[in-house]
Amino acid sequence: MDRNPIKVLLIEDNPGDARLFREFLAQGSAADFEVIHTDRLSTGLERLTARDIDVILLDLGLPDSQGLDTFTQVHTQAMNTPIVVVTALDDENLALKAVHAGAQDYLTKGQVNSILLSRAIHYAIERKRMEDEVKRQSEELAVLYVIATAVSQSLDLGVILDTALKETLKALNADGGVISLFDKAGQTFTPVAHQNISKEVIQEIAGFKLGEGLFGRVAKTVQPLVVSDLGADPRSILPASRNAGLNSYASVPIESRGKSIGVMTLVSHSKDLFGQDNIRLLGAIGNRIGVAVENARLYEQSQTRRSHLEILQRVNASLRSMLPLSQVLEMIVESTGEAFECIGSLILVPDATDEQLILGAVSGRKFINAIRKVTKAGVDVFRLPISVGENPINRAYRTGEIHITSGAPEQVIIGVEPVINPKMAKGIARVMGAKLAVCVSLLAGDEVAGVLVAIFPRETLTEDERIMLLGLADQAGIAIENARMFDRVRSGREWLRALARRVLTAQEDERRRLSHELHDESGQALTALKITLEMIRDDLPDHVHDLRQRVDEAVALTDTTIEGIRLLSRALRPPALDALGLNPTLEAYCQEFDGRAQLTIDYIGAELPTLSDEVNITFYRLLQEALTNVVKHAQADRVRVTLDYDGEAVSLSVEDNGRGFRLGADATRPTESMGIGILGMRERLQAVGGMLEIESQPGKGARLVSRIPLKEVFLESR
């Protein structure tokens, strides 16, 4: 196969030596070398301006230049061209100086032959190529180090992308740039970071779909793209970019886990700014940004899930506190607005006739004001006849399913009384900026007891958000079911106990679910984050000690968070209670509490029959609350915990050596000084037919004794 000859510039004033070198090179393949001869340094330097020479054979003794200065002048003129010195000066010191100055080889004329000369030329070209490659890689690593250092200092996605784009523009001398991320739900690109790009251009590229426009094609093909003259390229469909005088264009995909998640684009007013080396560097930067985006998203996702779990726990606590139904529903709609930044959230429940849904609770100033502005009436008279069949609220109420209305959120208020017609509904949606409405049925037992409605300023709902909404709807359903049960059991004590037991069971089921979700979802997300950080650390060069230390600190922080989530998960529902039983679980909890608090706990256990889950969890929660009260109020340094079984009942006593308190006339009845914790203990015990006794005197500590008679229902077969 034909190949281009190697262009050799021979700068040699001796005609005989020049002819000999030509013959040496011709003894190989005639097509291998093309020799261009000049006998003066000045003419050689002039010939080098053409920048088409592959290698230079240089004599150091020329009529117009002598010694190492000859090499220096040629090397300065052709920094990127390999130079082989061929001279009559057999001077080892001079040879070392020439090599140190940048010569690829130093040959003495009397020792040169055809094979040696040909080999020296090939070796020189290859060594120079390798030097250039090492230099290029070093420069790229330096840029990547700067960007990796910058993006590792934050887990905030906006900060990461702004910093990465700023450093990339600086490294490549580009005039402006933009990073766009792909929105899976909307199947469009959203500019999330930009530098020196006009608002008109940003508005033009916002909403581009996969394959649309230049960077849309880059994301679809997952291949980089360079345009030397943007204004003349027919693929460019952005008038604003042409008007802005942008010429050079480079775009690379941002990848994570093998998938394109966005595009980074750089532009310049100069033409032909970006070359193939730039594309390789941009590709590496895009990969680093992809990892940083994935880390930030994992962190953001874990933080969101943690926030959602805290909200669910707060709502769960309201159920435990036996607040009135209206207050619980109000808390749920407020929590919905807090969790999702909704425009408005409301709960509708059937009236006594079951012919219309009425407002049970509402939250969201923009929603309330929009209703008032358009209808001239307040939301307190908001009601929806169940006969309005096309309304998504009624569909959710009838089917017991979730209904999501995207693009036409006004449908949820069409048919509402005072009468809201379609035109008025569109006006309300426009005023409050609504784009999405979600209607979730509230299940109280096996019945639909109402509908939770959330109105959003965006068009999509993530799966995590959907699960959270269902969780809040479950809480609302439990609250409504509790209220109904209270109404049914108001006439009898046993019915009241049954209700309390169901409430506690529902709470514990929810705790178990929250515990599993916290462990399985957030724990796995944080573990993935830790592994990713460790991989980044391991990939860093050895000399970047400061960056390694910061990554190590991030790994340590992740470990601490994982441990915190593990403790929170175990506090929600201790796995040992199901696996080992009550006695070992209480003993382990005392040991753990002893280690966390400045308190010495002596635990005395007992052999127990296999107890029901209700009894187990009741004693466990009682011990939790009792030890917490000791730490908060007793000022004690020692506690004695005793679990006992006398064949008829199981009892648990908690005795401290703290400051004690004064009891009322009836120690079995609660007083204001005992606080909500004691009341909660008593309610738990009453739910399973137990009782609580309190003994205390000021300055002599306190003793709480809980006792549950073991009926057959509280025992399980082994």
N, C-alpha and C positions, 0 to 999 in steps of 0.2 A: 504494500500500500504506500502511495506517495506521502511524504511528510515534508514540512517546510524545513529548509536548511537552517543551520545555526549561523546567524550573522556575527562575524568576528571582525572587530575593528583592531587592526594591527598598527600600532604606532612605533615605528622602527626606522632609524635613519640609515642603517647599513643595508644596501641593496642585496648583498649576498645572504645576510641573515634572513631578510624578508623573503627571498626566493626559497631559502631552505625551509622556512616555516610553512610556506605554501605547499611545498612538496610533501612535508611531513603530514599535513592535514589532508592532502590529496591521496595519500597512500591508503586511507580508509575508503569509505564510500564517497564518491564524488558529490553526491547529493547531500552529504552531511553538513558541510561547511561552505559558507560564502564569505570569502576573505576580502575585506576592504582595507587597503593599505594607505597610510599617510606617513611622511617622514619628518613631520614637525609637530610639536605639541600644539601650536596655535591652530593648525589645520585640523588636528584631531579633535580639539575642543569644539571647533566650528561644526565638524561632522556630527558630534554628539547631540547637537541641538535638534536633530531630526527625531531623536528618542526611539529609534528602531533597532538599536544594537543589542544583541543578546549577551555578548561577553567582550572584554577588552584585553588584548595582549599588549603590555606596556613595557618599553625599554626605559630605564631610568637615566640613561645618558643620551640626551638629545641635543641638537644644535642650539635650541632656544630654551633648554631647561635641563638641570642636572640634579641627581640625587632624589631624596625623599620628597622634596618640594614638587617634583614632577608628579608623583603619585597623588599628593594632596590636592593639586589643582584638578586633576582628572576626577578624583573621587568627589570633590565638591560639585563638579559639573554634572556627574552621573551617579548620584547617591544610590540609586536603585539598580545599577548595573554591576555585575561581578567583574572584578579586575584580577588578572593573573600577571604578576610581574615576571618578565623574562629579560634578564640583564646579564652582562658579562661580569658584574661585580659579585664575586663570591665572598660576600661579607655576612656572616651569621648575625651579627648585631643589627645590621641594616635590615636583614630579612625579618627579624623579630619585630623591629619597629614598623615595618610595612604591614605585617600581619596584624599587629596591634592597632594600626591606623585604619584597617578595614580591608586589606588585600585578602583575596581568597587563597592565593598560593604565591610562592616565590621560587622561580626556577632559574638555574644558572645555565647560560647558553651552551657551554661545553658539555653539559650532562643531559641535554634535551634530545629525545628521539621521538619518532612518530607516535609510539604507543603512549609514552609519558605525556606528551603534549595534548593528545586527544583526551586522555583520561583526566588531565588537570582541568581542561575546559569543561568537560561534563560534570566533574566533581564541583567545580566552582559555581556553575549554574545551579546545581542541586542544593549546595550549601547556602547560596544566596536565597534561593526559594524558601528553604527551611528557616533561615534567619527572619525573612519577611513574615513568614507564617507565625513564628514564635512572637515576633513583635506585634503582629495583628491580634493574636490571641491574648497577649499581655494587656494590650489596650482595651480589648473587649472585657477581659476580667476586671480591669480597673473600673470600667463603667458599670459592669454588673455589680461589683462590690459596693459602689456608691449607691446604686439603686436598691440593692438588697438591704444595705444598712438603713436607708431612708424608710423603706416600707416596713422593716421589722420593728420600728419604733412605735407602731400604732396598730391596733386592731379595728380602727374605725375605717370603714370602706372608703368614705369620701376623702379622708386624709391620705390614705394609701394611694389612691388613684391620682389625686392632685400632685402628690410628691413624686410619684413615678413618672408622670408626664413631664413635670418641670425638669427633672434630672435628665430625661431622655432628650428633650429639646436642647438642653445645654450641651449634652455630649455630642449630638449630631449637627449642631449649628442650624437647626431648623427654625423657621419663623413662627410656626404655630402648630397646634395639634389638638386632637380630640380622642377621648376613649369612650366608646359606646358599648353598652352591655345588652345582651339579648334577653328579652322578656319572654319566657316560654308561654305564659298564659296568653299574652296579646300577640305573640309571634312577630314582634317588632323590636327595633333597636331604640335604645334611649341613651342620648349623650349624658354621661354622668360626670365627666371631667373635661375641661377644655382650657386652652391657653392661647390668647391672641387670635381667637376665631370670632368673627362678627356674629351678632345675634341673628342676622338674616341667614347665615349659613347653618347655624345650630337649628333654627326653626325648619330649614329645608330638610335636614337629615333626620330630624326627630320623627319617629314613626315609620322609618324605612323597614321593609320586610326582608326576609332572608332571600338573597339573590338579587335584590333591587339596588341599583346604584353600584359604584365601585366597591365600597367597603361591604355592601351586602353580598357581592360576589365573592369577596375574600372570605367572608364568614361561611358561605355555602361550600366553596371549594376547599377551604382550609389551606389556601396557598397564598403566599405574599404577592403583592402587586406593586410595580414601580411605573410611574408615568413621568416622562421627562418634560412634557409640555401639556399641562392639564387643559388649557384653553383649547388646544387643537385636538384633543382626544374625543372621538364621537361617543365613547362610553360614559363620559361625564354628563350628568343630567342636572347639574346644580348651576343655575344662572348666577346666583350670588357669588359662588366661588370664582367664576370667570370675571365678574365685575370687580372682585377684590384683587385681581391681578396675580392670582396664585398660579404657579407653573409646576415646579417639582412636587411630586406626590408619591408617598410611600405608605403602604397599608399592610399590616400583618395581623393574623388571627391571634386572639388570646384564648389559650386552651387550658382546660382543667379536666383531669381524668380522661384524656383522649377525646374530649368534645369541645367544640368551639363555643365559648360563652360570650364572646365579644370581639371587638376589633380596635386596634390602636392605629391612628392615622396621623402622619406628619406631613406638613406642607411647607413650601418655601416660595418666595417671589423669584428666586434664582432658578434657572433651568439646569437640568442634569446634575442636581445636588446629590442624589442618592444613587449609590452603586451596589454591586452584589455584596461587598463586605458589609455595607450598612444593613442590608436585608438580613444577613446572618446574625448580626448583632441585634437588630430589632426583633428577630424571631426568638433569640435567647431572652431578651427583655420581656417579650410577650409571655413566654413560659413562666418567668419569675412573677410577673403580674398575675398570671392565672393562679399560681399557688397562693399568692397573697390574697387574692379575691376569695378563693375557696376557704382559706383560714378565717378571713373576716366574716364570711357568711356563716361558717360553722359557729364562730363565737357569737355572732348576732343571733343565730337561731337558738343557741343554748341560753342566751340571756333572755330572749323572748319567751322561751318555754319556761324558764325559771319564773319570769314575771307572771306568766299565765297560771302557773302552779300556785304562786303566792296569792293571786286573786281568788282562785278556786278554794284555797284553804281559808281565806278570809270569809268567803261566802259560806263555806262549810261551818265555820265557827259561829256564824249568825244563826244557822239552823240549830246548833247545839245550845245556844243561849236562850232558845225558846222565845225569840222576839216575835211580835205580832206579824201576821202574814204580810200586811201592807209594807212594813219596814224591810222585811226580807226581799220582797219583790223590788222595792226601791233600790236596795243595795245591788241587786242583780243587774238592773238596767244601768245603774251608774258604773258598775264593774265592766259591763259590756262596752260602754263608751270609753272607759279607761284603757281596756285591753286592745281595742281596735281603732281608737280615735274616730269613732263614728260621728256622723252628723246628728243622728238621733237613734235612740233605742227605746222600745216600749214593749210592754206585756199586756196582751188582751185576754180576758177571761169571759166565759159565758155569764150572762145575767141569770136571775132566778127563773126566767121563762125559757131559757135556752134557745131564744129566738134571735139574739144578737150578742155580739162580743163588745164588751165595754173595757175602758181603760183601767188596768190594774196598777200600772206604774209607767212613768215616762222620764226620759233624760235626754238632754241635748238642746242647748239654747238655740242653735241655728234652726233646728226642726220646729221647735215651739214657736219661734218668732215668725218663721215662714208660714206656718198654719195660721197664726193670728193675722199676719199682714194680708194674706189673700182671702181668707174666709171671714175676717172681722170677728172671729170667735176664738175662744181659748180651747186648748186641747182637753180641758177637763170635761167637756161635753162630747168628746170623741166617742163614737159608737158605730159599729158596722153590722148591719143586718146580715144574718147568716144566709139569707136568700140570695145575696149578691154573689153568684157562683163563680164568676170569672176573677174575682179578687184573689191574689196569691195567698193572702192571710186566711181566707175561708178555705182555699184548697188545702193548705197545710193543716187547718183545724179538722177538716173532714177526713183526710187521708192519713194523718199522723206522720207525714213525711216532711223532709226539708224541701223548700222551694226557693230557688235562686233566680232573681229577675235582673238580668244585666241589660243595660241599654235603654230600659223603659221602667225605671224604679217608681215612676208615678203611679203604676198600676196598683200599688199597695194602698193608695188612698182614694182610688176611684170607688164611688158608691158609699163613702163614709158620710154619716150624718153629723152635723148639718150638711146637706147635700153637697158633695164635691164631684163635679162633672169632669170628663176627661180633659177639657181645655183648662179648667181651674187646676187640675192635678198636675198638668205639665208646667203651669206657672209656678206652683209650689216647688216642684222638683228643680226648676231652673233657679229659683231664688236661693234655695239652700245648696245648690251645686251637687245634687245627688246623681250617681251613675250606677249604683248597684243596691239592690234590696234583698235581704235574706230573711225568710220566714221559717222558723223552727217550731214544730209542735211541742207542747209541754205534756209529758206523760205522767199522770198520777196513777200509779198502779198500771192497770190495763186500759185506762181511759185517757182520752185527750182532754186535758183540763185547761188549755189555753194556747197562745202562740207568742213566741218571742220574736220581735221584728228588729232587725238592725239595718240601718241605712248608711251607705258608704259613699265617700267622694271619689272612689276609684272603681274600676270595672272588673276587677278580679278578686278572688278569694283563694288563699293558699289552703293546702290540706291541713296544716297545723291550725290555721284560723278556723277552719270548718270544725275540727275536733274540739277546739276550745268553745265554740258556740254551742256545740252539742252538750259539752260539759256544763255550761251555764244553764242551758235549757233543762238538763237533768236536775240541777240544783233547784231551779224554779219549780219543776214538777214535784220534787220532793217537798218543797215548801208548801205547795198547794195541797199535796196529799196529806202532809202533816196537819194543815189547818182543817181539812175535811175530817181527818181522824179525830182531832180534838173535839170537833163538833159532835161526832158520833159517840165518843166515850165520856163526854162531860158528866153524864149521869151516873157513872160507876167507876170505882177505883181500879178494878181489874182491867177495864177497857183502857184506862189511862196508863196503866203499867204496860199493857200490850203496845200501845202507841209509842211510849218512850223506848221500848225495846226495839221496835221497828226503826225508829229514828236513829238509835245508836247503831243498829245493824247497817242501816243505809250509810251512816257516816263512816263506819269501819270499812264497809265495802269500798266506799269512795277513797278512803285513806289507802286501802290496799291497792286500788287502781292507780292512785297518784304515786304511791311508792314504787310500783312496778314501772310506771311511765318515767318517773324521775330516774330510776336506775337504768332502765333499758334504753331510753331515748337520749336524755341529756348526758348520762354517763358515757354512752357510746360516742356521742358527738364530741365530748371533751377528750375522750381517749384518742379519737381520730385526729383531733387538733394537736394533742401532745405528740403523737407519732409523726405528724407532718412537721412540727417544729424540730423534732429530733433529726428527721431526715434532712431538713434544711441545715441544721447545725453540722451534721456529719459531712454534708457536701461542701461546707465552707473550707477555704484554704487554711492551712495551719497558722499563717501569720496574722489572720484577722482576729486577734485575741479579744478585742473589745466587743466585736459583734458576737463572737461565741459566748462571751459572758452574758450579753443581753439575751441571747436566745436561751441560755441555761436558766436565766431568771424567769423567762416566760414559761419554760417547761416546769420550773418549780411552782410558779403561780398556778399553772394548770393542775399540777398534782394536788395543791392545797384545795382548789375548787372541787376536784373530784372527791377528795376526802370529805369536804363539807357536804356535798350532795349525798355521799354514802351515809353520813350521820343523819342527815335530814330524812333520807329514805327509810333508814332503820327506825327513826323516831316516829314516822308515820305508821309503820306496821312492822314490828320486829319479826323477822323470819323464824327466830327460835321458838316463838310462841306456838306456831303450828308444828314445828319439827320436834321440839323437845318437851313441851309442856310448860305449865305455870311455874313450878318451883325452880328449875334451872334458869328460866328466863328472868325471874325476879332477882335471883342471885347475881346473874351476869349484869343486870341493869344497875344493881347496887355497886358492884365493883367498878363499872364504867363511870357512874355518877361520882363515886368516891375519888376517882382519878381526876375528874374535871373540876370538882368543887373543893374548897378548903374545908373538908368535912370528913370525919371518920365514921364509916357505917359498919355496924356489926349486924350480920344477917344470920338468922336462924330459920332454917326451912323445915319442911315436913313431907312425909310420903303422902301423896294424894291419889284419889281415884282419878280416872280420866274424866276431865270436866268438859262441859260444852264450851264452844267458842265464846258465848256471851259471858260466862262466868270468868273465863281466862282474861278476856280483854278488859272486863270491868275491874278486876284486881290490878291489872297492869296499869290502866289509866289512873286508878286511885293512888298507886305508888308514885307514878310520875308527878301527879298534882301535889301529893303530900310532901315529897322531897323538894319540889320547887318552892312550896310555901315556906319550908324550913329555911332554905337559902335566902329567900326574899325578906322574911319577917322575924325569924326566931332568934337570930344572932347566936346560933348554937355551933358547937364544934364536934359534937358526937350525936349519932342517931342509932337507935336500935330498932331493927325491922324483924318482926316475927310472923311467920306463916304457920298456921296451926289447923289441924283437922281432928275433930272429936267424934267422928262417926256420923254426926248429924249435920254439921255445918262446917264451912271453911271460914276462918277468920284471919285478918291481916291487921297487925298493929304497927304503928309507927310512933316511936317515942323519942323526944329530943331533950337536951339539957339546956335549952335556950331560956329566953326571958319570960315565956308564957304569956297568958292574957286572962282577963276576967270573963267568966261565963255568965250568961243570964240565969234566971231562976230555973229554966228547964234546959238542961244540957243537951237534950235530944232535939231541940228546936234551933233553927238558925237565928243569929242576931246580926245586926248591921256590921258589927266589928269583925265578923268571921269572913266577910267578903264573898265574891262570886265563886272562888275556888271551892270552898266548903259546900256551897249550895250545889255546885256541879257534882261533887262527890255524892251528896245525898240523893240527888236525882238519879244518878247512875245506879246506885244501890236499890232505890225504890223500884226502878224498872225491872229488876230481877228478884224482887221480894226481899231485899236485904235491908240492913239498917246501919247507921253510923253513930258511934258514941264518942264524945269528946271529954277529956279530962285535962284541966289546966288551972294553974294559979300563977299570978304574977311572980316572976323570979324563980319559979320551980319547973319550968319547961311545960311541955304539952304531950298528950298521948291521944292518938286517934285510933279507934278500933272499928274496923268494918267487918260485918258478919253476914254471910249468905247461907241460909238453910238449903241443903241439897235435896231438892225435889227430884223425882225421877227424870223430869225434863232436862235437868242440868247435868245429868250423867250420860256418858257415852260408853258403848261397849268397847272393850279393849281390842 
